[in-house]
Amino acid sequence: MRILVGMMHPKHVYMFKNFIRVMVQRGHEVRIVTVEKDLTETLLKRANLPYDHIGENPTSFLGKLFNTPLWIFRTYNISRRFKPDIFVGQAFPHFAHVAALQGKPYIIFEDSEPAHVVQSITFPFASSIVTPSCYREDLGKKHVKSESYFELAYLHPNHFSPSKSVLKDLGLQDGEKYVVVRFVSWSAVHDIGQEGGFNLEKKRELIQEIAKYCKVIVSSESPLPKDLEKYRITLAPDKIHDLVYYATLVIGDSQTMTTEAGVLGTPAIRCNSFVGKDDMGNFLELENSYGLIFNYRSADEAIGKAIELLQDNTIVETWLAKRKRLLKEKCDFSQYMVEYVEGYL
């Protein structure tokens, strides 16, 4: 089988890398098409995964819109030479339209309910749409639900073993308490109209309050003022999950890192404008069914919960037990993708 895999975000490298390796081991031919965003190509190189670069992912919606015809053209040329049997990726317009032009199936893996703009122009061309079982919308006859999270494609124990070398890299002692604070850029299409829960004043307050209890490590896609820059980390991108695993707490406005912390058994607090009764299914399930994360719209509530958790001496044992239950009930998503794609044709 010839498989064309699309990537437009660093998470996609993590999500598909184990699937790709297993498929190649089983004798399938896989080719990767990527639009560069942040560290996508860096991660591909570190994972020794060859790829075709077709462009850069602009931060603005108009930039993405204007670049899409070029991405379609370049993807079409690659596909015409490669002759894939199937297209695999998230909801990418350039993949959906090229797959349709060539009459090939396109399996979309989707876990973000608010991404209505790109979904409206990709789902009609999809052959199958695979989501976590907690996905809140009914996508019709093409909809397939998996009892998993996409983050378990790379953070399931079958694929991830934490390394304490990350502690040495950052000058931390084994067992030393630290909190990872994560701020994202809010430039994705599905982020339009949304915002992080911490303005500059609240970012300062959050970091100052946490620093009273333990070391603070900040990971930020957006610029930080000079007084907060001293908290920013410099770390190899493929070590970020080791950092999250050994953290006492993760807090910020990030969607992905909150879920990653949850499935790793690290307490996580998420604060942004997505939070509410119409929030995404994975965040509602991780909070209400598993108690692994906390979701707030209010920065003050998020800071208060962080202080409360940092004073809880039973937090490590409690969250390990919660994670154990989650892993018992959720599957290795890489293995699921392998079996689903192989069985599709």
Number of C-alpha atoms within 10 A of each C-alpha: 15 17 22 23 23 25 25 21 18 18 17 20 24 21 20 22 19 20 21 23 14 14 21 15 10 12 10 14 16 20 19 21 23 24 18 19 17 13 15 20 23 17 20 20 12 11 14 10 16 13 17 15 16 17 17 16 19 17 14 12 16 11 12 16 13 11 16 17 13 14 24 19 14 19 23 20 13 18 21 12 8 15 15 21 18 21 24 25 22 24 27 21 21 21 29 27 20 23 26 15 11 14 12 18 20 28 27 26 19 17 22 20 17 16 16 14 12 15 21 12 16 20 22 13 23 24 20 20 21 20 24 21 17 19 21 17 11 9 14 8 9 15 16 15 13 17 14 22 23 27 23 25 25 23 24 20 13 12 12 14 12 16 13 16 14 18 17 10 12 13 9 15 10 11 10 12 16 22 26 24 24 20 22 18 15 18 14 15 18 17 16 14 9 12 18 20 23 22 11 10 8 14 18 14 16 23 19 13 15 18 14 10 14 14 16 22 22 22 18 17 12 9 11 16 9 8 8 14 13 12 17 16 14 11 13 12 13 14 15 14 21 18 24 25 23 25 23 23 25 28 26 28 27 22 19 13 24 28 23 22 26 29 27 29 27 26 29 29 27 28 26 21 17 22 18 12 7 11 16 20 18 22 21 22 16 20 17 12 11 16 17 27 26 22 22 20 19 15 22 16 13 23 23 12 15 22 15 10 16 19 10 9 9 10 15 16 10 14 21 16 11 19 19 13 12 20 16 8 10 17 17 21 25 26 15 16 22 17 13 13 17 13 8 11 9
